[in-house]
Amino acid sequence: MSRNLIWLAALLLAVATAGPAMSPVAHSDDASGPKQADGKANDKAANAAREKAALAFAAEHHPELATLIRQLRRMNPDAYQKAIQDLSRASERISRFEERAPERYAVELALWKLDSRIRLLAAQSAMSDADDRREQIRELLLERADVRLEHLQQERARLLARVERLDRSIEELQTRRSEVVEKELTNLLKSARSRAAEKRTSARRKAPADSPKAGATDRSRKPAATEEGGSRGTNRKAPQ
């Protein structure tokens, strides 16, 4: 594969990203503190992990693209960084659906694989007008249209199911409006009384902890008053 073709394919990939490249680790001649050095190290490690994950994603789902991108690393670093960011963004977006929406995950992954193959074939066809590539692109476009159609049908079914649930909720509220309100009122007042009772119980639990101190203070004062009274009685003269 020629260097021009590699560069052209990478250029198309970079244009398709329409986003900024990954932030490179900044270099400075000034002495930097430990925190700045740690921040640079963390950024470098994060970029390396993102690059590794992006290349693994491409190698698994479009090996030819992964080979192209690895060759770009020496030939065109800027295009390489943009391609890595495109792969990273795509893999992270698709992976979000893997657990919470398996059907959506399968559709998104299939679309990405088709789009990637279509763009690469289009880049190759720009270097030669081979009819076989044109037919390959047409077949891939037809396949992508089928996947999109399936996705739209699934989305429509999901929305229809939601509309049915909303209709049931509307009907229930319309037919049992007073009953629903009374139930909500009962629950609301019950909850308020429960919270008030908890506060009173908490206040009573705190009160005994303070009362012994007060009692001990009163008892400590009484003997002093008695002694004072006794001394006064002793100092009084007996009547003659």
TORDREN-830876 format. One record per atom (N, C-alpha, C): x, y, z; residue number from 1. Coordinates in Angstrom, 3 decimals, decimal comma, always signed. Each point is the difference from the previous one (the first is absolute). Layout:
# residues N
        xx        yy        zz    i
         X         Y         Z  NUM
...
//
This chain:
# residues 240
        xx        yy        zz    i
    +0,861    -1,195    +0,000    1
    -0,861    +1,195    +0,000    1
    +0,894    +1,241    +0,000    1
    -0,238    +0,964    -0,874    2
    +0,869    +1,146    -0,152    2
    -0,146    +0,961    +1,161    2
    +1,029    +0,846    +0,162    3
    -0,030    +1,006    +1,070    3
    -1,117    +1,005    -0,248    3
    -0,250    +0,355    -1,256    4
    -1,067    +0,952    -0,307    4
    -1,362    -0,543    +0,403    4
    -0,213    -1,286    -0,252    5
    -1,279    -0,601    +0,362    5
    -0,173    -0,022    +1,514    5
    +1,062    -0,341    +0,710    6
    -0,065    +0,003    +1,462    6
    -0,345    +1,393    +0,512    6
    +0,690    +1,010    -0,557    7
    -0,247    +1,369    +0,446    7
    -1,424    +0,431    -0,325    7
    -0,482    -0,345    -1,195    8
    -1,348    +0,394    -0,405    8
    -1,053    -0,647    +0,886    8
    +0,159    -1,287    +0,279    9
    -0,954    -0,682    +0,873    9
    -0,015    +0,637    +1,373    9
    +1,179    +0,316    +0,520   10
    +0,067    +0,643    +1,317   10
    -0,629    +1,381    -0,038   10
    +0,207    +0,724    -1,095   11
    -0,581    +1,329    -0,114   11
    -1,519    -0,064    +0,033   11
    -0,577    -0,959    -0,714   12
    -1,450    -0,150    +0,014   12
    -0,499    -0,360    +1,392   12
    +0,734    -0,850    +0,679   13
    -0,369    -0,350    +1,374   13
    +0,056    +1,227    +0,893   13
    +1,037    +0,812    -0,167   14
    +0,146    +1,185    +0,837   14
    -1,107    +1,002    -0,276   14
    -0,349    +0,197    -1,280   15
    -1,086    +0,919    -0,342   15
    -1,313    -0,483    +0,587   15
    -0,200    -1,316    +0,013   16
    -1,252    -0,555    +0,515   16
    -0,149    +0,219    +1,493   16
    +1,119    +0,150    +0,709   17
    -0,108    +0,183    +1,450   17
    -0,595    +1,348    +0,329   17
    +0,404    +1,046    -0,748   18
    -0,489    +1,358    +0,240   18
    +0,177    +0,407    +1,451   18
    +1,113    -0,343    +0,585   19
    +0,242    +0,337    +1,395   19
    +1,462    +0,273    +0,228   19
    +0,355    +0,592    +1,156   20
    +1,391    +0,299    +0,299   20
    +0,794    -1,261    +0,282   20
    +1,274    +0,063    -0,213   21
    +0,856    -1,144    +0,278   21
    +0,175    -0,164    +1,489   21
    +0,511    -1,177    +0,388   22
    +0,272    -0,251    +1,401   22
    +1,040    +0,990    +0,484   22
    -0,170    +0,497    +1,209   23
    +0,919    +0,986    +0,533   23
    +1,350    -0,640    +0,282   23
    +1,047    +0,486    -0,652   24
    +1,313    -0,568    +0,279   24
    +0,497    +0,467    +1,348   24
    +0,960    -0,718    +0,546   25
    +0,578    +0,392    +1,273   25
    +0,865    +1,221    -0,227   25
    -0,279    +1,071    +0,729   26
    +0,715    +1,255    -0,187   26
    +1,422    -0,117    +0,536   26
    +0,941    +0,668    -0,684   27
    +1,384    +0,037    +0,440   27
    +0,366    +1,447    +0,279   27
    +0,731    +0,222    +1,052   28
    +0,374    +1,346    +0,384   28
    +1,435    -0,004    +0,480   28
    +0,695    +1,108    -0,245   29
    +1,369    +0,134    +0,470   29
    +0,052    +0,423    +1,453   29
    -1,115    +0,551    +0,519   30
    -0,021    +0,453    +1,377   30
    -0,026    -1,187    +0,932   30
    +0,554    +0,212    +1,200   31
    -0,041    -1,054    +1,011   31
    -1,419    -0,137    +0,491   31
    -0,518    -1,182    +0,010   32
    -1,375    -0,229    +0,426   32
    -0,003    -0,704    +1,331   32
    -1,047    +0,261    +0,794   33
    -0,132    -0,606    +1,310   33
    -0,453    -1,432    -0,092   33
    -0,048    -0,674    +1,141   34
    -0,427    -1,413    +0,014   34
    -1,403    -0,197    -0,536   34
    -0,923    +0,923    +0,340   35
    -1,382    -0,159    -0,449   35
    -0,090    +0,075    -1,517   35
    +0,724    +0,966    -0,604   36
    -0,040    +0,131    -1,453   36
    +0,613    -1,225    -0,669   36
    +1,077    -0,507    +0,584   37
    +0,631    -1,199    -0,555   37
    -0,934    -1,198    +0,089   37
    -0,706    -0,124    +1,135   38
    -0,953    -1,099    +0,146   38
    -1,127    +0,125    -1,011   38
    -0,465    +1,251    -0,223   39
    -1,073    +0,209    -0,967   39
    +0,415    -0,397    -1,403   39
    +1,234    +0,339    -0,364   40
    +0,494    -0,379    -1,327   40
    +0,114    -1,516    -0,131   40
    +0,480    -0,630    +1,065   41
    +0,135    -1,459    -0,033   41
    -1,359    -0,673    -0,130   41
    -0,992    +0,544    +0,724   42
    -1,350    -0,571    -0,078   42
    -0,590    +0,175    -1,394   42
    +0,200    +1,191    -0,593   43
    -0,504    +0,243    -1,353   43
    +0,659    -0,943    -1,010   43
    +1,296    -0,182    +0,163   44
    +0,719    -0,877    -0,927   44
    -0,484    -1,437    +0,125   44
    -0,214    -0,438    +1,246   45
    -0,486    -1,366    +0,220   45
    -1,409    -0,175    -0,549   45
    -0,857    +1,024    +0,195   46
    -1,374    -0,078    -0,502   46
    -0,020    -0,052    -1,522   46
    +0,827    +0,820    -0,644   47
    +0,062    -0,012    -1,460   47
    +0,518    -1,337    -0,526   47
    +0,983    -0,558    +0,699   48
    +0,540    -1,297    -0,425   48
    -1,051    -1,096    +0,123   48
    -0,765    +0,029    +1,092   49
    -1,059    -1,000    +0,183   49
    -1,088    +0,170    -1,048   49
    -0,342    +1,256    -0,304   50
    -1,026    +0,260    -1,013   50
    +0,474    -0,461    -1,376   50
    +1,256    +0,250    -0,294   51
    +0,563    -0,431    -1,284   51
    -0,006    -1,522    -0,121   51
    +0,393    -0,677    +1,059   52
    +0,032    -1,461    -0,018   52
    -1,399    -0,576    -0,194   52
    -0,984    +0,564    +0,722   53
    -1,373    -0,491    -0,122   53
    -0,561    +0,259    -1,397   53
    +0,322    +1,164    -0,572   54
    -0,497    +0,327    -1,340   54
    +0,567    -0,955    -1,044   54
    +1,290    -0,282    +0,086   55
    +0,613    -0,921    -0,955   55
    -0,545    -1,414    +0,161   55
    -0,263    -0,398    +1,245   56
    -0,582    -1,329    +0,230   56
    -1,405    -0,086    -0,587   56
    -0,761    +1,086    +0,129   57
    -1,350    +0,040    -0,566   57
    +0,058    -0,150    -1,520   57
    +0,906    +0,744    -0,636   58
    +0,125    -0,084    -1,457   58
    +0,496    -1,376    -0,432   58
    +0,955    -0,550    +0,735   59
    +0,539    -1,314    -0,364   59
    -1,067    -1,083    +0,076   59
    -0,915    +0,136    +0,948   60
    -1,049    -1,013    +0,160   60
    -1,093    +0,128    -1,053   60
    -0,375    +1,243    -0,316   61
    -1,178    +0,202    -0,844   61
    +0,322    +0,448    -1,429   61
    +1,227    +0,475    -0,240   62
    +0,402    +0,361    -1,362   62
    +1,528    -0,078    -0,087   62
    +0,545    -1,213    -0,120   63
    +1,455    -0,190    +0,032   63
    +0,754    +0,820    -1,046   63
    -0,565    +0,124    -1,198   64
    +0,686    +0,758    -1,050   64
    +0,187    +1,453    +0,408   64
    -1,013    +0,565    +0,648   65
    +0,107    +1,375    +0,474   65
    +1,069    +0,123    +1,078   65
    +0,059    -0,967    +0,898   66
    +1,011    +0,031    +1,060   66
    +1,408    -0,010    -0,592   66
    +0,214    -0,795    -1,033   67
    +1,308    -0,047    -0,654   67
    +0,355    +1,347    -0,614   67
    -0,971    +0,615    -0,663   68
    +0,214    +1,317    -0,596   68
    +0,394    +1,030    +1,047   68
    -0,727    -0,001    +1,100   69
    +0,234    +1,014    +1,028   69
    +1,373    -0,176    +0,636   69
    +0,424    -1,226    +0,216   70
    +1,335    -0,232    +0,574   70
    +1,096    +0,538    -0,927   70
    -0,197    -0,140    -1,307   71
    +0,979    +0,529    -0,949   71
    +0,025    +1,524    +0,010   71
    -1,132    +0,595    +0,356   72
    -0,075    +1,458    +0,028   72
    +0,823    +0,613    +1,126   72
    +0,259    -0,761    +1,034   73
    +0,657    +0,549    +1,189   73
    +1,330    +0,673    -0,347   73
    +0,757    -0,595    -0,918   74
    +1,280    +0,576    -0,406   74
    -0,164    +1,006    -1,132   74
    -0,961    -0,250    -0,896   75
    -0,116    +0,814    -1,208   75
    -0,716    +1,319    +0,228   75
    -1,043    -0,026    +0,819   76
    -0,802    +1,213    +0,200   76
    -0,549    -0,003    +1,424   76
    +0,771    +0,455    +0,988   77
    -0,424    -0,059    +1,403   77
    -1,311    +0,721    +0,276   77
    -0,226    +1,144    -0,662   78
    -1,244    +0,738    +0,244   78
    -1,216    -0,810    -0,451   78
    +0,081    -0,561    -1,206   79
    -1,104    -0,831    -0,489   79
    -0,163    -1,239    +0,872   79
    +1,116    -0,515    +0,491   80
    -0,053    -1,168    +0,894   80
    -0,765    +0,338    +1,274   80
    +0,301    +1,149    +0,602   81
    -0,684    +0,391    +1,234   81
    -1,496    +0,211    -0,234   81
    -0,358    +0,585    -1,128   82
    -1,416    +0,208    -0,305   82
    -0,715    -1,329    -0,226   82
    +0,667    -0,920    -0,665   83
    -0,600    -1,321    -0,218   83
    -0,177    -0,741    +1,322   83
    +0,988    +0,116    +0,894   84
    -0,102    -0,626    +1,318   84
    -1,165    +0,594    +0,781   84
    -0,145    +1,312    -0,075   85
    -1,109    +0,627    +0,720   85
    -1,348    -0,448    -0,564   85
    -0,074    -0,119    -1,318   86
    -1,231    -0,472    -0,629   86
    -0,348    -1,399    +0,487   86
    +0,987    -0,881    +0,019   87
    -0,224    -1,368    +0,475   87
    -0,372    -0,026    +1,476   87
    +0,693    +0,804    +0,791   88
    -0,271    +0,022    +1,438   88
    -1,411    +0,489    +0,281   88
    -0,387    +1,081    -0,676   89
    -1,342    +0,541    +0,198   89
    -1,059    -1,009    -0,434   89
    +0,238    -0,673    -1,116   90
    -0,974    -0,980    -0,495   90
    -0,118    -1,192    +0,941   90
    +1,140    -0,526    +0,440   91
    -0,041    -1,184    +0,871   91
    -0,646    +0,315    +1,341   91
    +0,289    +1,182    +0,562   92
    -0,609    +0,373    +1,278   92
    -1,508    +0,198    -0,147   92
    -0,413    +0,630    -1,097   93
    -1,435    +0,219    -0,220   93
    -0,733    -1,329    -0,164   93
    +0,572    -0,894    -0,779   94
    -0,654    -1,285    -0,255   94
    -0,022    -0,872    +1,250   94
    +1,090    +0,018    +0,752   95
    +0,083    -0,869    +1,187   95
    -1,023    +0,366    +1,063   95
    -0,477    +1,240    -0,002   96
    -1,006    +0,408    +0,992   96
    -1,300    -0,785    -0,152   96
    -0,260    -0,515    -1,185   97
    -1,238    -0,749    -0,238   97
    +0,138    -1,495    +0,291   97
    +1,225    -0,469    +0,205   98
    +0,235    -1,446    +0,058   98
    -0,791    -0,679    +1,112   98
    -0,083    +0,602    +1,174   99
    -0,686    -0,625    +1,129   99
    -1,443    +0,469    +0,134   99
    -0,229    +1,295    -0,180  100
    -1,349    +0,513    +0,252  100
    -0,952    -0,205    -1,177  100
    +0,535    -0,147    -1,214  101
    -0,862    -0,178    -1,181  101
    +0,723    -0,862    -1,030  101
    +0,028    -1,317    +0,207  102
    +0,753    -0,888    -0,904  102
    -0,426    +0,108    -1,464  102
    -1,301    +0,154    -0,247  103
    -0,461    +0,106    -1,388  103
    +0,554    +1,268    -0,656  103
    -0,046    +1,106    +0,742  104
    +0,543    +1,255    -0,535  104
    +1,514    -0,117    -0,201  104
    +0,663    -0,705    +0,893  105
    +1,447    -0,196    -0,129  105
    +0,334    -0,728    -1,301  105
    -0,746    -1,059    -0,285  106
    +0,250    -0,768    -1,220  106
    -0,206    +0,854    -1,245  106
    -1,038    +0,834    +0,026  107
    -0,284    +0,856    -1,154  107
    +1,098    +1,041    -0,183  107
    +0,380    +0,669    +1,099  108
    +1,016    +1,050    -0,090  108
    +1,341    -0,566    -0,459  108
    +0,344    -1,171    +0,499  109
    +1,264    -0,610    -0,410  109
    -0,036    -0,387    -1,478  109
    -1,110    -0,564    -0,433  110
    -0,127    -0,372    -1,412  110
    +0,094    +1,227    -0,902  110
    -0,637    +1,095    +0,408  111
    +0,052    +1,225    -0,796  111
    +1,422    +0,547    -0,070  111
    +0,700    -0,020    +1,132  112
    +1,371    +0,511    -0,020  112
    +0,879    -0,835    -0,930  112
    -0,120    -1,299    +0,078  113
    +0,819    -0,874    -0,848  113
    -0,284    +0,256    -1,478  113
    -1,270    +0,168    -0,333  114
    -0,348    +0,275    -1,395  114
    +0,510    +1,367    -0,429  114
    -0,192    +1,013    +0,841  115
    +0,480    +1,343    -0,338  115
    +1,512    +0,010    -0,201  115
    +0,710    -0,702    +0,879  116
    +1,457    -0,026    -0,096  116
    +0,454    -0,663    -1,299  116
    -0,623    -1,094    -0,348  117
    +0,364    -0,691    -1,248  117
    -0,352    +0,850    -1,218  117
    -1,140    +0,687    +0,062  118
    -0,416    +0,848    -1,122  118
    +0,992    +1,142    -0,207  118
    +0,406    +0,652    +1,093  119
    +0,935    +1,116    -0,125  119
    +1,356    -0,463    -0,531  119
    +0,435    -1,152    +0,461  120
    +1,296    -0,490    -0,473  120
    -0,055    -0,364    -1,483  120
    -1,059    -0,651    -0,422  121
    -0,148    -0,329    -1,421  121
    -0,124    +1,260    -0,849  121
    -0,689    +1,004    +0,531  122
    -0,123    +1,256    -0,740  122
    +1,360    +0,661    -0,166  122
    +0,832    -0,058    +1,059  123
    +1,344    +0,565    -0,099  123
    +0,834    -0,758    -1,028  123
    -0,131    -1,320    -0,019  124
    +0,750    -0,806    -0,968  124
    -0,487    +0,241    -1,428  124
    -1,310    +0,187    -0,155  125
    -0,540    +0,223    -1,347  125
    +0,412    +1,353    -0,556  125
    +0,370    +0,939    +0,889  126
    +0,449    +1,304    -0,481  126
    +1,334    -0,110    -0,724  126
    +0,770    -1,047    +0,293  127
    +1,285    -0,209    -0,659  127
    -0,141    -0,813    -1,285  127
    -1,137    -0,683    -0,152  128
    -0,228    -0,773    -1,226  128
    -1,503    -0,183    -0,175  128
    -0,459    +0,005    -1,220  129
    -1,426    -0,116    -0,292  129
    -0,391    -1,454    -0,264  129
    +0,424    -0,869    +0,874  130
    -0,307    -1,419    -0,188  130
    -1,487    -0,237    +0,230  130
    -0,627    -0,720    -0,944  131
    -1,429    -0,264    +0,120  131
    -0,318    -0,921    +1,170  131
    +0,950    -0,871    +0,351  132
    -0,286    -0,933    +1,084  132
    -0,172    +0,739    +1,326  132
    +0,793    +1,072    +0,217  133
    -0,162    +0,784    +1,223  133
    -1,336    +0,726    -0,009  133
    -0,384    +0,478    -1,140  134
    -1,296    +0,678    -0,096  134
    -1,125    -0,951    +0,389  134
    +0,070    -1,230    -0,475  135
    -1,025    -0,982    +0,338  135
    +0,060    -0,375    +1,480  135
    +1,204    -0,084    +0,532  136
    +0,134    -0,296    +1,428  136
    -0,636    +1,098    +0,845  136
    +0,252    +1,242    -0,392  137
    -0,583    +1,122    +0,747  137
    -1,520    -0,030    -0,097  137
    -0,513    -0,284    -1,194  138
    -1,451    -0,073    -0,162  138
    -0,594    -1,080    +0,913  138
    +0,636    -1,163    +0,036  139
    -0,499    -1,084    +0,852  139
    +0,032    +0,396    +1,478  139
    +1,058    +0,672    +0,393  140
    +0,098    +0,433    +1,395  140
    -1,047    +1,060    +0,326  140
    -0,256    +0,888    -0,945  141
    -1,029    +1,020    +0,218  141
    -1,381    -0,638    +0,139  141
    -0,265    -1,010    -0,828  142
    -1,272    -0,711    +0,112  142
    -0,107    -0,710    +1,349  142
    +1,091    -0,602    +0,421  143
    -0,002    -0,681    +1,300  143
    -0,205    +1,000    +1,135  143
    +0,647    +1,160    -0,118  144
    -0,180    +1,028    +1,031  144
    -1,436    +0,503    +0,039  144
    -0,617    +0,138    -1,164  145
    -1,402    +0,422    -0,038  145
    -0,892    -1,021    +0,697  145
    +0,294    -1,281    -0,180  146
    -0,784    -1,041    +0,677  146
    +0,165    +0,076    +1,516  146
    +1,225    +0,237    +0,445  147
    +0,239    +0,112    +1,448  147
    -0,723    +1,214    +0,563  147
    +0,066    +1,109    -0,704  148
    -0,711    +1,202    +0,450  148
    -1,502    -0,246    +0,063  148
    -0,519    -0,686    -1,006  149
    -1,431    -0,300    -0,013  149
    -0,381    -0,861    +1,198  149
    +0,804    -0,998    +0,277  150
    -0,268    -0,856    +1,158  150
    +0,043    +0,806    +1,296  150
    +0,970    +0,896    +0,084  151
    +0,109    +0,839    +1,199  151
    -1,225    +0,894    +0,161  151
    -0,449    +0,603    -1,089  152
    -1,176    +0,867    +0,066  152
    -1,245    -0,792    +0,395  152
    -0,123    -1,205    -0,505  153
    -1,141    -0,839    +0,373  153
    +0,042    -0,363    +1,482  153
    +1,180    -0,303    +0,506  154
    +0,136    -0,289    +1,426  154
    -0,332    +1,229    +0,842  154
    +0,455    +1,146    -0,461  155
    -0,275    +1,235    +0,735  155
    -1,488    +0,314    -0,008  155
    -0,647    -0,223    -1,125  156
    -1,446    +0,224    -0,068  156
    -0,735    -0,927    +0,951  156
    +0,392    -1,271    +0,043  157
    -0,638    -0,951    +0,916  157
    +0,190    +0,429    +1,449  157
    +1,195    +0,494    +0,322  158
    +0,258    +0,456    +1,370  158
    -0,871    +1,200    +0,362  158
    -0,121    +0,928    -0,947  159
    -0,814    +1,189    +0,254  159
    -1,484    -0,354    +0,095  159
    -0,451    -0,938    -0,830  160
    -1,398    -0,426    +0,074  160
    -0,300    -0,648    +1,348  160
    +0,932    -0,791    +0,503  161
    -0,190    -0,611    +1,319  161
    -0,084    +1,069    +1,079  161
    +0,809    +1,033    -0,125  162
    -0,056    +1,096    +0,974  162
    -1,322    +0,749    -0,100  162
    -0,480    +0,219    -1,229  163
    -1,290    +0,677    -0,184  163
    -1,120    -0,816    +0,637  163
    +0,052    -1,315    -0,138  164
    -1,021    -0,853    +0,616  164
    +0,029    +0,125    +1,520  164
    +1,185    +0,051    +0,579  165
    +0,097    +0,170    +1,456  165
    -0,539    +1,355    +0,426  165
    +0,286    +1,023    -0,783  166
    -0,519    +1,330    +0,312  166
    -1,521    +0,034    -0,104  166
    -0,545    -0,663    -1,005  167
    -1,458    -0,045    -0,153  167
    -0,658    -0,678    +1,203  167
    +0,606    -1,075    +0,489  168
    -0,555    -0,676    +1,179  168
    +0,053    +0,906    +1,225  168
    +1,083    +0,736    +0,144  169
    +0,115    +0,919    +1,138  169
    -1,028    +1,119    -0,098  169
    -0,208    +0,511    -1,198  170
    -0,998    +1,061    -0,195  170
    -1,398    -0,512    +0,312  170
    -0,314    -1,177    -0,503  171
    -1,327    -0,572    +0,239  171
    -0,236    -0,249    +1,490  171
    +1,006    -0,510    +0,683  172
    -0,148    -0,265    +1,431  172
    -0,233    +1,285    +0,778  172
    +0,729    +1,052    -0,337  173
    -0,162    +1,264    +0,711  173
    -1,345    +0,642    -0,303  173
    -0,488    -0,171    -1,212  174
    -1,300    +0,576    -0,357  174
    -1,151    -0,724    +0,690  174
    +0,066    -1,323    +0,085  175
    -1,111    -0,781    +0,562  175
    +0,058    -0,106    +1,520  175
    +1,184    +0,101    +0,587  176
    +0,136    -0,169    +1,446  176
    +0,644    +1,230    +0,629  176
    -0,369    +1,160    -0,507  177
    +0,641    +1,245    +0,436  177
    -0,152    +0,221    +1,491  177
    -1,246    -0,057    +0,511  178
    -0,246    +0,253    +1,424  178
    +0,679    -1,050    +0,870  178
    -0,081    -1,255    -0,419  179
    +0,620    -1,078    +0,777  179
    +1,513    +0,173    +0,076  179
    +0,598    +0,368    -1,123  180
    +1,446    +0,202    -0,028  180
    +0,403    +1,154    +0,904  180
    -0,780    +1,088    -0,044  181
    +0,311    +1,165    +0,838  181
    -0,134    -0,347    +1,475  181
    -1,073    -0,721    +0,375  182
    -0,187    -0,383    +1,405  182
    +1,139    -0,897    +0,484  182
    +0,436    -0,897    -0,838  183
    +1,107    -0,885    +0,372  183
    +1,282    +0,792    +0,201  183
    +0,262    +0,938    -0,895  184
    +1,188    +0,837    +0,140  184
    -0,081    +0,857    +1,255  184
    -1,208    +0,525    +0,306  185
    -0,179    +0,823    +1,196  185
    +0,252    -0,815    +1,259  185
    -0,564    -1,207    +0,051  186
    +0,202    -0,871    +1,166  186
    +1,477    -0,316    +0,202  186
    +0,670    -0,345    -1,060  187
    +1,427    -0,321    +0,098  187
    +0,823    +1,208    +0,423  187
    -0,373    +1,170    -0,512  188
    +0,727    +1,218    +0,344  188
    -0,132    +0,329    +1,478  188
    -1,242    -0,045    +0,529  189
    -0,222    +0,305    +1,415  189
    +0,635    -1,060    +0,895  189
    -0,096    -1,248    -0,407  190
    +0,616    -1,076    +0,779  190
    +1,509    +0,189    +0,090  190
    +0,604    +0,386    -1,096  191
    +1,439    +0,234    -0,010  191
    +0,373    +1,180    +0,885  191
    -0,829    +1,063    -0,043  192
    +0,273    +1,172    +0,839  192
    -0,109    -0,354    +1,476  192
    -1,033    -0,768    +0,393  193
    -0,157    -0,408    +1,398  193
    +1,152    -0,897    +0,440  193
    +0,442    -0,858    -0,885  194
    +1,110    -0,888    +0,336  194
    +1,275    +0,791    +0,254  194
    +0,257    +1,010    -0,836  195
    +1,192    +0,821    +0,213  195
    -0,094    +0,782    +1,300  195
    -1,194    +0,522    +0,311  196
    -0,177    +0,744    +1,246  196
    +0,212    -0,905    +1,208  196
    -0,502    -1,225    -0,059  197
    +0,179    -0,948    +1,104  197
    +1,475    -0,341    +0,180  197
    +0,722    -0,149    -1,087  198
    +1,428    -0,289    +0,095  198
    +0,747    +1,147    +0,659  198
    -0,385    +1,234    -0,313  199
    +0,649    +1,154    +0,624  199
    -0,284    +0,042    +1,495  199
    -1,245    -0,290    +0,412  200
    -0,326    +0,002    +1,430  200
    +0,767    -1,096    +0,730  200
    +0,081    -1,167    -0,612  201
    +0,751    -1,099    +0,619  201
    +1,469    +0,360    +0,149  201
    +0,555    +0,623    -1,017  202
    +1,400    +0,407    +0,057  202
    +0,226    +1,041    +1,084  202
    -0,963    +0,929    +0,162  203
    +0,122    +1,027    +1,040  203
    -0,065    -0,617    +1,385  203
    -0,884    -0,988    +0,211  204
    -0,107    -0,655    +1,306  204
    +1,261    -0,791    +0,331  204
    +0,625    -0,571    -1,013  205
    +1,230    -0,760    +0,246  205
    +1,145    +0,911    +0,426  205
    +0,003    +1,223    -0,483  206
    +1,055    +0,935    +0,372  206
    -0,226    +0,608    +1,371  206
    -1,259    +0,136    +0,433  207
    -0,318    +0,663    +1,272  207
    +0,613    -0,692    +1,204  207
    -0,091    -1,312    +0,241  208
    +0,586    -0,650    +1,184  208
    +1,499    +0,195    +0,101  208
    +0,671    +0,202    -1,093  209
    +1,445    +0,194    +0,049  209
    +0,362    +1,318    +0,646  209
    -0,908    +1,006    -0,027  210
    +0,273    +1,301    +0,600  210
    -0,472    +0,087    +1,431  210
    -1,086    -0,721    +0,359  211
    -0,601    +0,147    +1,326  211
    +0,903    -0,426    +1,136  211
    +0,794    -1,073    -0,043  212
    +0,855    -0,363    +1,128  212
    +0,998    +1,081    +0,342  212
    +0,500    +0,704    -0,995  213
    +0,940    +1,082    +0,271  213
    -0,669    +1,099    +0,805  213
    -1,243    +0,303    -0,392  214
    -0,719    +1,037    +0,730  214
    -0,247    -0,438    +1,420  214
    -0,406    -1,252    +0,215  215
    -0,258    -0,512    +1,346  215
    +1,257    -0,007    +0,836  215
    +1,093    -0,388    -0,607  216
    +1,254    -0,033    +0,738  216
    +0,415    +1,389    +0,412  216
    -0,273    +0,995    -0,831  217
    +0,343    +1,380    +0,340  217
    -0,827    +0,485    +1,172  217
    -1,310    -0,336    -0,004  218
    -0,865    +0,424    +1,100  218
    +0,429    -0,642    +1,307  218
    +0,332    -1,286    -0,047  219
    +0,408    -0,687    +1,224  219
    +1,312    +0,547    +0,543  219
    +0,881    +0,395    -0,902  220
    +1,287    +0,531    +0,457  220
    -0,158    +1,357    +0,644  220
    -1,083    +0,709    -0,359  221
    -0,210    +1,322    +0,585  221
    -0,650    -0,077    +1,371  221
    -0,832    -0,986    +0,259  222
    -0,749    -0,073    +1,253  222
    +0,900    -0,129    +1,216  222
    +1,009    -0,883    +0,018  223
    +0,861    -0,088    +1,180  223
    +0,680    +1,308    +0,312  223
    +0,397    +0,732    -1,010  224
    +0,641    +1,288    +0,245  224
    -0,938    +0,927    +0,707  224
    -1,272    +0,003    -0,421  225
    -0,982    +0,866    +0,650  225
    -0,218    -0,441    +1,430  225
    +0,002    -1,308    +0,269  226
    -0,209    -0,526    +1,354  226
    +1,139    +0,392    +0,913  226
    +1,245    -0,131    -0,544  227
    +1,146    +0,373    +0,805  227
    -0,039    +1,467    +0,357  227
    -0,417    +0,799    -0,988  228
    -0,068    +1,441    +0,258  228
    -1,025    +0,295    +1,064  228
    -1,155    -0,666    -0,113  229
    -1,055    +0,206    +1,004  229
    +0,450    -0,462    +1,364  229
    +0,751    -1,139    +0,038  230
    +0,466    -0,517    +1,285  230
    +0,983    +0,935    +0,661  230
    +0,858    +0,574    -0,792  231
    +0,989    +0,907    +0,574  231
    -0,647    +1,237    +0,560  231
    -1,042    +0,447    -0,688  232
    -0,706    +1,172    +0,519  232
    -0,664    -0,316    +1,328  232
    -0,562    -1,216    +0,060  233
    -0,673    -0,382    +1,254  233
    +0,988    -0,118    +1,141  233
    +1,191    -0,397    -0,261  234
    +1,014    -0,159    +1,039  234
    +0,480    +1,343    +0,495  234
    +0,080    +0,950    -0,899  235
    +0,517    +1,318    +0,370  235
    -1,005    +0,836    +0,760  235
    -1,252    -0,403    -0,044  236
    -0,999    +0,790    +0,732  236
    +0,186    -0,167    +1,514  236
    -0,209    +1,069    +0,718  237
    +0,089    -0,046    +1,467  237
    -1,291    -0,509    +0,592  237
    +0,163    -0,781    +1,008  238
    -1,199    -0,504    +0,681  238
    -0,661    +1,133    +0,749  238
    -1,281    +0,048    +0,008  239
    -0,702    +1,094    +0,720  239
    +0,252    -0,106    +1,502  239
    +0,221    +1,129    +0,673  240
    +0,237    +0,069    +1,436  240
    -1,290    +0,260    +0,757  240
//
